[in-house]
């Protein structure tokens, strides 16, 4: 068969120039090893599946795995490293930096995208998230913390940056399962409101608020950020892991809403994934295409410089920026490890195809942050009518004391 002979030739050439922790096993029993001791076996169950190995990239290989055309045996982390090696050495090299896309983000499309990603099963997420169900980059002081400790350190880090205090009115845009609003209400005495578009998140967050006796000063609403009413309503505003869903075209609207809702002298923190390309284009051997199709429909990542520009244009003065790329790589590896340790339960909650998506996604994102294909930043900004009156101290000491 022509395709089989072509694959044999390609693998022979590849094994001579690069060592990958991979063995390729064909439906007819033939086996090709690309290193002396491969830890991952990629099984090709039919001749037709060989097409995924011709000029592969991460999107093509990811699709083949998710749809069941290729089978993987071995550690998912090693499988990702092998997939990158195949893509880099056998791909066509056209996925370095793709043209900038600006997608349309209506309320309906955004709600559908959020429902697709988050309304899987609260029990599924609970298998691998921390006890507070915080689904965003954790914060490590040593790198050796467990996920529960690191996430509580992140919640505390954000509260300190916002200088929360008793009586403050806090809005958390894209609040997830309510971890931050509950922490802020419980430990800082604020009046906290969270908003989400996920019905599953809203239901569980409301349950936990009630169970913890916080209903008098904490609530989560099922609401789009564009629909939050009022002007100068909140002392502090946080947005953690949400502006990736906003869309590049909507960044002026998004930051305009933050400015409208924030009181004069108020503080806002935007925590979000960013592109490493200065023009906000995608990088990463097709991994972005896989995420768009299977994980985060309509997601768009701005470069940090674009986010800064749009915040400034909206009238928010950025006072502090912190890069958390290595923190997110560590967070994602911990999530991936926890999911891998609970595959049977995850299969029952999510089903076989969705479980394959999430195995590839968590490990792939961990690898992507590790390799600097993407980054993540916390940006702390203030809204002041009088430029001489700034609510933040002169140095950063107050964040860490």
C-alpha positions in Angstrom: 0.0 0.0 0.0 1.4 3.4 -1.0 0.5 5.2 2.2 2.0 2.4 4.4 5.3 2.5 2.5 5.4 6.3 2.7 4.9 6.1 6.5 7.6 3.5 6.8 10.0 5.7 4.9 9.1 8.8 7.0 9.5 6.9 10.3 12.8 5.5 9.1 14.1 9.0 8.3 12.7 10.4 11.6 14.3 7.8 13.8 17.7 8.7 12.4 17.5 12.4 13.4 15.3 12.6 16.5 14.5 10.5 19.5 10.9 10.6 20.7 9.5 8.5 23.6 7.2 6.9 21.1 6.4 3.6 19.5 4.0 3.3 16.5 2.0 0.2 16.4 0.0 -0.6 13.2 -3.2 -2.7 12.9 -1.2 -5.5 11.3 1.2 -5.9 14.2 4.1 -3.9 12.8 5.8 -1.8 15.4 8.3 1.1 14.9 10.2 2.5 17.9 11.5 6.1 17.8 13.7 5.7 20.9 15.4 2.8 22.7 12.8 2.7 25.5 9.6 4.4 24.4 7.1 5.2 27.2 4.1 5.9 24.8 2.6 3.6 22.2 0.5 5.2 19.4 -1.7 2.5 18.0 -3.1 3.0 14.4 -6.1 0.7 14.3 -6.7 1.0 10.5 -5.0 1.9 7.3 -7.2 4.9 6.9 -5.9 6.4 10.1 -2.4 6.8 8.6 -3.5 10.0 7.0 -3.3 11.7 10.4 0.5 11.1 10.4 1.1 12.8 7.0 2.2 16.4 7.8 0.8 16.2 11.3 0.2 19.1 13.7 -1.3 19.2 17.2 -4.8 19.9 15.8 -4.6 16.9 13.5 -3.2 14.6 16.0 -5.6 15.8 18.7 -8.6 15.3 16.4 -7.4 11.7 15.6 -7.1 10.9 19.3 -10.4 12.5 20.4 -12.4 10.9 17.6 -10.9 7.5 18.2 -8.9 7.2 15.0 -5.6 6.9 16.9 -5.2 5.2 20.3 -2.7 6.2 23.0 -1.1 4.0 25.7 1.2 5.5 28.2 1.6 8.7 30.3 -0.4 11.6 28.7 2.5 14.1 29.4 4.9 11.9 27.4 2.3 11.6 24.7 2.1 15.4 24.4 5.9 15.7 24.1 5.8 13.0 21.4 3.0 14.8 19.5 5.0 18.0 19.5 8.0 16.1 18.2 6.0 14.6 15.4 4.4 18.0 14.5 7.7 19.8 14.6 9.6 17.3 12.5 6.9 16.0 10.2 4.6 19.0 9.9 4.5 21.5 7.1 5.8 24.3 9.2 2.9 26.6 8.4 1.6 27.0 12.0 4.1 29.3 13.4 1.9 32.5 13.6 -1.6 32.4 12.1 -3.4 35.6 10.9 -5.1 37.6 13.5 -8.8 36.7 13.8 -11.5 38.9 15.4 -14.6 36.8 16.0 -18.1 38.1 16.6 -19.1 37.8 20.3 -22.8 38.1 20.8 -24.4 37.4 24.2 -26.0 34.3 22.7 -22.8 32.9 21.2 -20.9 33.6 24.4 -23.5 31.9 26.5 -23.4 28.8 24.3 -19.6 28.7 24.4 -19.6 28.9 28.2 -22.3 26.3 28.5 -20.3 23.9 26.2 -17.2 24.2 28.3 -18.4 24.6 31.9 -21.7 22.8 32.0 -20.1 19.3 31.7 -20.6 18.1 35.3 -19.7 19.7 38.6 -18.7 16.2 39.8 -16.3 15.9 36.9 -14.6 19.2 37.7 -14.5 18.3 41.4 -12.3 15.2 40.6 -9.3 17.4 39.7 -9.9 20.9 40.9 -9.1 22.0 44.5 -11.6 21.9 47.4 -12.7 25.5 46.6 -13.4 24.6 42.9 -11.1 27.4 41.6 -10.7 27.0 37.9 -7.8 29.4 37.2 -4.1 29.7 37.6 -3.0 29.0 41.2 -0.2 30.9 43.0 2.9 29.2 44.3 5.4 30.5 46.7 7.8 27.5 46.5 6.3 25.4 43.7 6.0 22.4 46.0 2.5 23.3 47.4 -0.5 21.0 46.8 -3.3 22.4 44.7 -5.5 23.3 47.7 -2.8 25.4 49.3 -1.8 27.0 46.0 -5.3 28.0 45.1 -6.0 29.5 48.6 -2.7 31.5 48.2 -4.0 32.8 44.9 -7.4 33.9 46.4 -5.4 35.6 49.2 -3.0 37.2 46.7 -5.9 38.7 44.7 -7.7 40.0 47.9 -4.5 41.7 49.0 -3.8 43.3 45.7 -7.4 44.7 45.7 -6.9 46.0 49.2 -10.2 44.5 50.3 -11.7 45.6 53.6 -14.9 45.3 55.6 -17.8 47.0 53.8 -16.2 47.1 50.4 -18.5 46.2 47.5 -16.8 43.6 45.3 -17.8 42.4 41.8 -16.2 39.3 40.4 -16.8 39.0 36.7 -16.8 35.4 35.5 -16.8 34.1 39.1 -16.8 30.3 38.3 -18.0 28.3 41.3 -17.7 31.3 43.6 -14.4 30.5 45.3 -13.2 34.1 45.3 -16.4 35.8 46.4 -16.8 33.3 49.2 -13.2 33.8 50.3 -13.5 37.6 50.2 -16.8 37.6 52.1 -15.5 35.2 54.7 -12.0 36.5 55.3 -12.3 40.2 54.4 -15.9 41.1 55.4 -16.8 42.5 51.9 -20.2 42.5 50.2 -19.4 40.2 47.2 -21.3 39.7 44.0 -20.2 37.2 41.4 -21.6 36.7 37.9 -21.4 33.7 35.6 -23.1 32.4 32.4 -22.8 28.8 33.5 -25.9 27.3 35.1 -23.9 24.5 36.7 -21.5 27.0 38.3 -24.4 29.2 39.5 -26.2 26.3 41.1 -23.2 25.0 43.0 -21.9 28.4 44.0 -25.3 29.3 45.4 -25.4 26.0 47.4 -21.9 26.7 48.9 -22.7 30.3 49.8 -25.8 29.1 51.7 -24.0 26.2 53.4 -21.2 28.5 54.6 -23.7 31.0 56.0 -22.6 33.8 53.7 -26.0 34.6 52.1 -26.3 38.0 53.8 -23.1 39.3 52.1 -22.4 37.1 49.2 -24.3 36.1 46.0 -23.7 34.7 42.5 -25.9 35.8 39.6 -26.5 34.2 36.3 -25.7 37.3 34.2 -23.7 38.6 31.3 -21.1 41.3 32.1 -22.7 43.6 29.6 -26.0 43.5 31.5 -24.7 44.5 35.0 -26.6 47.7 35.7 -25.5 51.0 37.3 -22.6 53.4 37.4 -19.9 53.7 40.2 -21.5 50.8 42.0 -18.4 48.8 43.2 -15.3 49.7 45.2 -13.3 46.8 43.8 -13.7 44.6 40.7 -12.0 41.3 39.9 -12.0 39.3 36.7 -10.1 36.0 36.8 -9.8 33.7 33.8 -12.7 35.4 32.0 -11.5 38.0 29.5 -10.2 35.2 27.2 -13.9 34.8 26.3 -14.6 38.4 25.6 -13.0 38.6 22.1 -10.5 41.1 20.8 -13.2 43.3 19.2 -15.0 43.6 22.5 -12.1 44.5 24.7 -13.0 48.2 24.6 -16.6 47.4 25.6 -15.4 45.0 28.3 -13.0 47.4 30.0 -15.5 50.2 29.5 -18.0 48.2 31.6 -15.4 47.7 34.3 -14.7 51.5 34.4 -18.5 52.3 34.4 -19.2 50.0 37.4 -16.1 51.0 39.4 -16.3 53.9 41.9 -13.8 56.8 41.6 -10.8 55.7 43.6 -11.7 52.1 43.0 -9.3 49.2 42.1 -9.7 46.5 39.4 -7.7 43.4 38.8 -7.8 41.6 35.5 -6.3 38.1 35.5 -6.2 36.4 32.1 -4.4 34.3 29.6 -2.5 36.3 27.0 -0.9 35.7 23.6 2.9 35.8 23.4 2.7 37.2 19.9 2.9 41.0 19.9 0.2 41.1 17.2 -2.1 38.8 19.3 -1.9 36.0 16.8 -1.9 32.4 17.7 1.2 30.2 18.1 1.8 26.6 19.0 1.8 24.1 16.1 -2.0 24.0 15.7 -2.8 23.5 19.4 -5.0 26.6 19.2 -7.1 25.1 16.5 -7.7 22.0 18.7 -8.8 24.2 21.6 -11.1 26.3 19.4 -12.8 23.2 18.0 -13.1 21.0 21.1 -12.5 23.1 24.3 -13.1 26.8 24.2 -15.2 27.9 21.2 -14.6 31.5 20.1 -11.8 32.1 22.6 -9.3 34.9 21.7 -6.1 35.9 23.5 -4.8 39.4 23.4 -1.1 40.2 23.9 -0.4 41.9 27.2 0.3 45.2 25.3 -3.1 45.1 23.7 -4.8 44.6 27.1 -2.8 47.5 28.5 -3.8 49.7 25.6 -7.5 49.0 25.9 -7.4 49.4 29.7 -5.8 52.8 29.3 -8.2 53.8 26.5 -11.1 53.0 28.9 -9.7 55.3 31.5 -8.1 52.7 33.8 -4.5 53.3 34.9 -2.5 50.1 35.2 -0.3 50.3 38.3 1.1 46.7 38.5 1.6 43.7 36.2 2.6 40.2 37.3 3.4 37.4 34.9 2.2 34.0 36.2 3.1 31.7 33.2 5.2 29.3 35.3 2.5 29.2 38.0 -0.1 28.2 35.4 2.1 25.5 33.9 2.4 24.0 37.4 -1.3 24.4 38.1 -2.2 22.6 34.8 0.2 19.7 35.5 -1.3 19.2 38.9 -4.8 19.2 37.4 -3.7 16.8 34.7 -2.2 14.5 37.3 -5.4 14.5 39.4 -7.5 13.8 36.3 -5.2 10.9 35.3 -5.6 9.4 38.8 -9.4 9.4 38.5 -10.0 8.2 34.9 -12.7 5.7 35.8 -14.8 8.2 37.7 -14.2 10.9 35.0 -15.4 8.5 32.4 -18.6 8.0 34.2 -19.2 11.7 34.6 -18.0 13.0 31.2 -18.2 10.1 28.7 -15.3 8.6 26.6 -14.9 11.3 24.0 -15.1 14.3 26.4 -12.6 12.6 28.7 -10.2 12.3 25.8 -10.7 16.0 25.1 -9.9 16.9 28.6 -6.9 14.6 28.9 -5.4 16.2 25.8 -6.4 19.7 26.8 -5.0 19.8 30.4 -1.7 18.2 29.5 -1.5 20.1 26.3 -2.0 23.5 28.0 0.4 22.6 30.8 3.0 21.9 28.1 2.1 25.0 26.2 2.6 27.3 29.2 5.8 25.5 30.0 7.1 26.1 26.5 5.9 29.7 26.4 3.4 29.3 23.6 1.0 31.3 25.8 1.3 33.4 28.9 -0.9 34.8 31.7 -0.9 38.2 33.5 -2.5 39.9 36.4 -3.0 43.6 35.8 -3.9 45.8 38.6 -5.6 49.2 37.7 -7.2 52.1 39.4 -9.9 54.6 38.4 -9.2 58.1 39.7 -10.8 61.3 38.6 -8.0 63.2 40.3 -4.7 61.9 39.1 -3.0 63.0 42.3 -5.2 60.8 44.5 -4.1 57.2 44.0 -5.6 54.4 46.3 -2.4 52.3 46.2 0.7 52.7 48.5 4.1 53.7 47.1 5.6 50.2 47.1 4.4 46.6 46.7 5.3 45.7 50.3 1.6 45.6 51.3 0.9 42.7 49.0 3.2 40.4 50.8 3.1 41.5 54.4 
